[in-house]
Amino acid sequence: MTYAWGHEKRYNDYSSYIKTKFKERVQKVSVDAGFSCPNRDGSKGYGGCTFCNNSTFNPAYCSEDHSITSQINTGIGFFAKKYKTQKYLAYFQAYSNTYESLDVLKKRYEEALLHPKIIGLVIGTRPDCISDELLEYLANLSQQFYVTIEYGIESTNNATLQYINRGHDYQTSVVAIKKTHEAGINVGAHLILGLPGETKADILEHAKEMSKLPLNFLKLHQLQLVKGSIMGERYLKGLDEINLYTAEAYIDLTIDFIEVLNPNIVLERFVSQSPKEFLIAPKWNLKNFEFVDKVNKQLQERNTWQGKLYNI
């Protein structure tokens, strides 16, 4: 069976999108451009979001002590021997990568784009760190290069956002996503599934809310408790009791989620993997591809697919 997204996979997956979009192999390479975050420097708050330790998802070679060009060269070095001809997207991943003056942002983005193997940018940021001037610049840039902005949404529930010290409400995310789409820029979102206090019904409501928005991409992450985060440290000290999903329960939740998700949204990932030295819980001992294999098997066994219950 061929689904609405044009292939036989039971969800609208990112790797198929990339192959269709570029007609060649394209890989993200992470960059730390030395930006901060308004939830850390006092603009919105201090200490950051309670779940966050940036070191858990920033590759070891990424450091503001090294130039952007140097980081790109190092990142490409991991893939170059196996894939000599592939192209790359510079992934501005650490902290809030639109949180600077427009002049500084231009300088850092354009340094990445000067690299001969870089064909575009993926910019991770917060929905409260975007301006009309920046969107206009990126819209013009997208006429020559591939450009995506990824927003950390984390939850559509304002009570949850307040609890995790996010520093913005859900409506801020809605406005930012709509403005980015209207500017003609690809737009993605991140959600964390299993944040404290959220029920299964709350999480499925996230899927319904995402389905209303003009999103190109969505990343799902299970809640992970990591060392160095406020939430993780409180858990280690026995100050908070947090219910965490088993791998099996999270797979079921993921499938329930994507059943009601708009089939036009490309799913970039279901899970994240924090380094072992940082991870407190849950410890599933599953690699990403193993988790995806289990999701695919369960989708087949349940005879379901992305969007099967969309709008019902």
Beta strands, then each sheet from edge to edge (+ up, - down):
strand 1: 26-31
strand 2: 87-92
strand 3: 118-125
strand 4: 146-154
strand 5: 186-193
strand 6: 217-222
strand 7: 225-226
strand 8: 266-269
strand 9: 279-281
sheet 1: 1+ 2+ 3+ 4+ 5+ 6+ 8+
sheet 2: 7+ 9-
end
